Amino acid sequence: MDDLLHSGVHELGYQQVALLRSGLDTRAFRLPYLANVHLYELEDCSEILNYRMQTMQNYKPHRIHHLIPADLSDSQSLWVTALLNANYQPQSPTVWIVEGVSMYLQASEAHELFNRLSKLSSVKNLLEVVELSSC
């Protein structure tokens, strides 16, 4: 995933990165090549968000950081509104990282999630989906 970020930001000049279900991800703090990028981290677990904010309060992210509480299964699309309110620009190319998300959603919710991502995306977006399997 870091290779995709590096390619999108460093080589192609993308200025937006969106991490869905970011959890305890530390990319905002450890990847200096994202310095001038808007990094949108969407997380649906408030306990993880609170823990992360408390743990990382003494560290400064390398970029313009937007941490957004988001229920990705929300049929009302409130997370989309929150993302747009955080100055996300749908017309700008974005690196989307969807890690460990769809396995927690019903099939219809996952379909709707990717449909929303498509509507939030310009033509030149990069998308990486990583899912774990119990097999």
N, C-alpha and C positions, 0 to 999 in steps of 0.2 A: 504494500500500500504506500509506503514511503517513496518507492520508485515512481509510482503514478503521480504522487504529489510533486515530486521533484520535476518530473517531465512537464506536468501541467503548469506549474508556477515558474520554475527556473528556465525551462526551454521554450515554452509556448507563451509565457507572460500572463497567465491567468491571474486575476486579482481576487477571486472568491473561491473559498473551499467550504464545503458543507459536510460535516460528519454527523450521520444519523445514529442515534443511540451511542453517543460518545463514551458513556461510562466513565472509567478512570483514565481515559486516554490522555497522554501527556504531550502530544504533538505541538500543542500551543506553546509549550514551554521549552521543548528540546530541539526544534527545527528552525534554526536561525534564517534559512533561506526563505521563510515565509514572512519576513519582516514587514513588508508593506501590503500584506494580503488581509482581506476581511475573512476571518475564520469563524464560521457559524457552527456551533456545536449544539445539537438538539438531543436532549435526554429526557426520557419519560419517567425515570425513577427519582422522586424528590429526595430520598435518603442518599442516593449516590451523589446528586447535585450538591446537597448540603455538606456531605463529607468531603467531597472534592474541593469545594470553595473554602472550607475551613482548613484543610490540609495544605492547599496551595496559596493561602493568603499572603505569605511572605515572598512569593515568587511572582515575577512579572512576565506575562506572556510576551513572546517575540513579535507579535502582530496585533492587529486590530481584532479584538476578541469579543465574540458575542455568544454568551452561554444562555440557551433558550430552553425552558421547560416545555416539553412537547409530548403529548400523547399521540403517537403516530398512527394509532388505530381509530382516532377520533373522526367520526363521520361528519362532524361540523367543520373540519379543517381549521380548527383554531390555531394549530401549529403553523399553518401557512400564513395566517394573519400575523402571528408573532414574528415569523421570519421576515416578512415584508416590512413590519414595523421596525425591525432592527436594521433597516436600510439594505436588505438584500435586493439586488438588481437582476430580475429575471432575464433581461436582454444581454447581460454580461456573461461570458463563458465561465463555467464553474466546474471545479473538480468535486464530484459527489462521491463520498465513501459511505456505503451502506453495509455495516458490519454487524452480523448477528441480529438482524431485525426481523426478516420475514418468517423465520422459524417460530416466532412468538405470535404471529398474526394468523387469523383465519385466511383461507385462500382469497376470499373476496376483499378482505382488508389489505392484503399484500398487493392485489391487483390495483386497488384504488390508490395505494401509496405510490406505486410506480407510475400510475396515470397522473397523479399530482406532480411528481417529480418531472415528468415530461412537460407538463404545462408550465412549470417553473424554470424551464431550461431553454437556453438558446441552442442554436444548431450545433455549436462546437463544444458542447460539454463533454467531460470525461466522467465515466461512471464505473466504479468498482464495487461489486457485490461479493461479500464474503459471508458464507454461512457454514455452520458446523453441523455435522450429522451424528446421530447416535449409532450409526452403523459401523 
